[in-house]
């Protein structure tokens, strides 16, 4: 259980140093202190533009539900100054390539209502509970196949290497269903799925030297990977134009209109990139984190195996517990007051979702992992406003399928080491490798 560190103060806490995240995990003690003493805190640290740190569940919900007061169009995520500059140069390159202005929104997440709602509606019906229900059986079949292959791999490793036999959950299991699901929905050929995962893993994790080629820096890695993905995406578009549109997401984007205008090539590329990347990166990290916490809480795992009907509830608790999306940023559109603090027009506010998901005022005993927790009003998918995650239902159905399939396997596994975290990421809490072995 986390507790406020007596040596930690508002003056010396750090919630933006990604090296600390890799070394120690999420800064729970710092968030605890902020919620207790300064839930709306003016945060100034080297290499970041100052912002208001928002750590309480109620305030994250309020900001999320009021896009007229808190805009998405300026800055979407808190980033260090180098990352901001890399993004600005990327906008200039895209404007030169596609036309338009560097100030044009990179994708629809950077839009406020009503534009955001109009763009979101182009594919939203593909992600409704009804649409996911139709895919439930298919997801279950895929999950069973992937889990069966994973279990066989663990057995083979044990047979050939004994106690030294380990298997990486991330690449051999967690990534499989999320990639398959979003790529099938997008109409991406199966033979390309592994490459798609590699591109998204690299684009999200470019701050980690492991994902770079020799001699590359972060910006060069981003430019190379995004260029490869862009060219592949353009080839997919050209193939659709040649073969005709189908029922897939890419075809839907290409045939959709807003106010009588079709999406531009730039909008199609950025929209599809967002769907594919978000559709596998967040969910596979939630699955990995869920496996970890269940292996570390055997009482909860045993209960889940005995009562498989608890899988949906367990998935919600895994989502709360892992809180894979760390933060999003908004910009105040007018002067206002929040918890006694005066927020000036143009100032940034950063919502810290893991902190909101440990808020003592909302979650009794928040540092206890409880698969029966009810209610469980977590913000793993955002604060229930305009920008609530488009793929929330997809992620839930995928995770339910995977953890149902894992019920017969997880009790036979144990962690072989602590997970290795993705370095340099302040937006997605990524696990790049997590080794398990047959339980002794």
Secondary structure, DSSP 4 states (H G I P E B T S, - for coil): -----TT--TTT--SS-HHHHHHH-S-HHHHHHHHHH-SEEEE--TTS--EEEE--HHHHHHHHT-TTTEESSS-SS---HHHHHHHHHHHHHHHHHH-S-TTS-SSGGG--TTHHHHHHTTTGGGGSHHHHHHHHHHHHHHHHHHHHHHHHHHHHHHHHHGGG--EEHIIIIIHHHHHHHHHHHHT--GGGHHHHHHHHHHHHTTTSGGGSPTT--HHHHHHHHHHHHHHHHHHHHHHHHHH---SSHHHHHHH-EETTEEPPHHHHHHHHHHHHHHHHHHHHHHHHHHHHHHHH-HHHHHHHHH-GGGHHHHHHHHHHHH--B-EEEEEESS-EEETTEEEPTT-EEEEEHHHHTT-TTTSTTTTS--TT-SS----TT-SSSTTS-TTHHHHHHHHHHHHHHHTTTGGGEEESSPPEEPTT-SSB--EEE-EEEE--
